[in-house]
Amino acid sequence: MMAATLALCARAEVADSAPNGFTVKISQVIQAPPDEVYRRLVRNVGDWWNPEHTYSHSAHNLSIEEKAMGCFCEKLPNQGSVRHMEILYLDPGKGIVMTGALGPLQSLAATGSLTIQFSPAAGGTKLDVSYAVAGYLAAGMKSWAAPVDAMLTEQFTRLKTYIERGNSVPK
């Protein structure tokens, strides 16, 4: 049921994969203007990100600093923290490029470039997401392509649902 819901909300694919890396691409239309999609993605990340994909188990511990070298970070107990990604490029309402390794990729010799583009579309915003990951893993990095695709598809489907319906859990 969840897979069918995800398929209706976003077109996602593992664009390529090889022993040294992979690229995941997601494209969807969100029924809101680009500035609003950008604002909610960045400023309200804790409202739509799945808390199961955080170290603290609370998405409200996530934040994204709106500037070059800004941190997509997470607060942890006892003054701890996690830097998930760093912003390289920020053009509000148009595009964001971040670099870093998400979740379990952090403990591997891996890094990635996450590009998010916002463009006007009939009825709202076309959101294009690309995450290119490179690194070394004895068994090959391509084994991570499908799980990363599933996780990112879930996150951006939650964003769409949050913006269009006011909650982040697809119904």
C-alpha positions in Angstrom: 0.0 0.0 0.0 2.8 2.5 1.0 4.7 1.6 -2.2 1.6 2.4 -4.3 1.1 5.7 -2.5 4.8 6.6 -3.1 4.5 5.7 -6.8 1.6 8.1 -7.2 3.3 11.0 -5.6 6.8 11.0 -7.0 8.7 9.6 -10.0 11.8 8.2 -8.5 14.6 6.1 -10.0 18.1 4.9 -9.4 19.5 6.7 -12.5 22.8 4.8 -12.4 24.8 2.6 -10.1 28.4 1.2 -10.1 30.8 -0.3 -7.6 32.0 3.2 -6.7 28.7 5.1 -6.5 25.2 5.7 -7.7 22.7 8.5 -8.5 19.1 8.7 -7.3 16.6 11.0 -9.0 13.2 12.1 -7.9 10.7 14.3 -9.7 7.3 15.4 -8.6 4.9 18.3 -8.9 3.8 20.0 -5.6 0.6 22.0 -5.6 2.2 25.2 -4.2 4.4 28.1 -5.6 8.2 27.5 -5.7 8.8 30.1 -2.9 6.4 28.2 -0.6 7.8 24.8 -1.4 11.3 26.1 -0.7 10.3 27.8 2.5 8.6 24.7 3.9 11.4 22.4 2.8 14.1 24.5 4.5 12.4 26.2 7.4 10.0 23.4 8.4 12.1 20.3 7.9 11.1 19.0 11.3 7.5 19.0 10.3 7.8 16.7 7.3 11.0 14.6 7.7 10.4 11.1 9.0 11.8 10.9 12.6 12.8 7.3 12.0 15.5 8.6 9.7 17.2 10.7 12.4 19.7 9.8 15.1 17.6 11.5 17.9 14.3 9.9 16.7 12.8 13.5 16.6 12.6 15.3 13.3 12.1 18.5 15.2 15.8 18.3 16.2 16.7 18.9 12.5 17.5 22.4 11.1 18.8 23.8 7.9 20.8 27.1 7.9 19.9 29.2 4.9 23.3 30.2 3.7 26.4 28.9 1.9 28.3 26.6 4.3 25.0 26.4 6.3 24.4 23.2 8.1 21.7 20.6 7.7 22.2 19.5 11.3 20.5 17.6 14.1 20.7 18.3 17.8 21.4 15.3 20.0 21.2 14.9 23.8 24.0 16.1 26.0 25.1 18.9 23.6 25.7 16.3 20.8 25.0 17.0 17.2 25.2 15.6 13.7 26.1 17.4 10.5 24.1 15.6 7.8 25.0 17.9 5.0 26.4 21.3 4.2 24.9 23.9 1.8 27.2 24.7 -1.2 24.6 26.7 -3.2 21.4 28.4 -2.1 19.0 30.4 -4.4 15.7 30.6 -2.4 12.8 29.3 -4.4 15.1 28.1 -7.3 17.7 25.7 -6.1 19.8 24.2 -3.3 23.0 22.1 -3.5 24.2 20.3 -0.4 27.1 17.9 0.1 27.5 15.1 2.6 26.6 11.6 3.4 23.1 10.9 4.8 22.5 8.5 7.7 24.5 5.2 7.5 26.5 6.5 4.6 28.4 8.7 7.1 30.2 5.7 8.5 31.4 4.6 5.1 34.1 6.3 3.0 31.3 8.0 1.0 30.0 11.5 0.2 27.3 12.8 -2.0 25.9 15.9 -3.7 22.2 16.5 -3.2 20.7 18.9 -5.8 17.2 20.2 -5.3 15.6 22.4 -8.1 12.3 24.3 -7.9 10.6 25.4 -11.1 7.1 26.7 -11.8 4.8 24.0 -13.2 1.1 23.9 -14.0 -0.6 24.0 -10.7 2.5 24.5 -8.6 6.2 23.6 -8.5 8.1 20.9 -10.2 10.6 19.6 -7.7 13.6 17.8 -9.1 16.0 16.1 -6.7 19.3 14.3 -7.5 21.6 12.7 -5.0 24.9 11.5 -6.5 26.9 9.4 -4.0 30.5 8.2 -4.4 32.7 6.2 -2.2 34.4 2.9 -1.3 32.8 -0.1 0.1 34.4 -3.6 -0.5 31.0 -5.0 -1.6 30.4 -2.0 -3.8 28.4 1.2 -3.3 25.7 0.2 -5.7 24.2 -2.0 -2.9 23.1 1.3 -1.2 21.3 2.7 -4.3 17.9 1.1 -3.7 17.7 1.8 0.0 18.8 5.5 -0.5 16.3 5.8 -3.3 13.5 4.5 -1.1 14.4 6.7 1.8 14.7 9.9 -0.3 11.4 9.1 -2.1 9.7 8.7 1.2 11.1 12.0 2.5 10.1 14.1 -0.5 6.7 12.4 -0.7 6.2 13.4 2.9 7.2 17.0 2.0 4.6 17.0 -0.8 1.9 15.6 1.5 2.8 18.1 4.2 2.5 21.1 1.8 -0.6 19.9 0.0 -2.6 18.3 2.9 -1.1 19.8 6.1 0.5 16.6 7.4 3.5 14.6 6.4 2.1 11.1 6.5 0.8 9.9 3.1 -2.8 8.7 3.4 
